[in-house]
Amino acid sequence: MIALAVAFGITVVQPASSEMTGMNTAYATEALPAPASPAPASKKELLSTTELMIEQLVLQINQQDDNIPDQKPSKVAVGKSFIAALPNIRPITGLISSDFGMREHPILKRILFHAGTDFSAPVGTKVLATADGTVAFSGFDKGYGKTVTINHPNGYQTVYAHLSKTVIRQGQHVNRGDVIAFSGNTGLSTGPHLHYEVHKDNIQVNPTTYFSDQKQQDHRMSKQESSDAEMPNKS
């Protein structure tokens, strides 16, 4: 009976054993709990609903990704950018009058290291940036005369000396092939020419090893031609 009462929420009155005397019986009342509310959805149902929601979200994300263009640079673009950052073109038209390495200094008449390559060229010949980069210096630098220095990616730096005029400023970005100056005869020089240097990780290297347009020997003046033209070297 108590079980049925519990099922239907009925208050049961039962005798208090400590107060039972003969036919006179005292009763104690006890409220029984009401039946529980209906059970929620089963765990299997919840898991099934959650999985469906996740699948819908994944589908939406995939559709959005399909509509966004691929923003990764192509291999061709990366290759072109890398090449443009290498100083691999000639900075000026003209013949090479003095190579990189040990030589007799044309003014001091001593065997000294020549840190760049000299190109014979009339005053006012266009000087080009040989790679993409940022101008680190543009001004007068003692024996170098009017000079431009450009910093390039991957640890490269180029120097253009004995200029007659510069047309760029410090901090300016330049692209390979841009006109940055005009050749001249300023500084420690005995004739119009361009002194050109390439540095890799702060080490001076031979600029002609980077030229890709034509073979080095095609642009080198013979000693007799250099003497006749009186286009000497830079210190």
C-alpha angles and dihedrals in degrees: 000000000000089000091055091047091054091050093053099036096245121160109238122210114207133175119267102235094208092057101042111123121166114300093339107089127181117212131213121205124219125187112224120212120265118248116277121258118260113290116257123246115299122262091251091057092049092049091049092052093047093050090051092052092049092050090052092050092049090050091052092049092050091050091051092049090051090056094051113085117238106265097187111112114249121248089248092055092048090049093050091048092051093049092047088056093056117089092231104136131077113263095215143010111258143081125288108254099177131022133219114271140041117351143142109277108240093221106027092040092218132119104258138158114267107212097198148015124276123217120196110228137150117257110275098033113146116259116206132205105247095209142009112280151112125282109248097178138011117173146064117324111183111251092011091060115200104007141180123201121190128192116215133188122272095037099298127139130177130201127202115191143181091036124167094208139002124211101189134068136222113280094023119133115232133187128221109277096025116137106246103166148340125256121253147151104261126138124014098351137125098205145000113298144118121252109205128188136184121201124192116194089342093308120117111237135182107277095204092064087070098050111114102171101073139352117280095238092057090069102038119109119223117242090252093051091049091051094047093048092046091219100144133188135270124242 
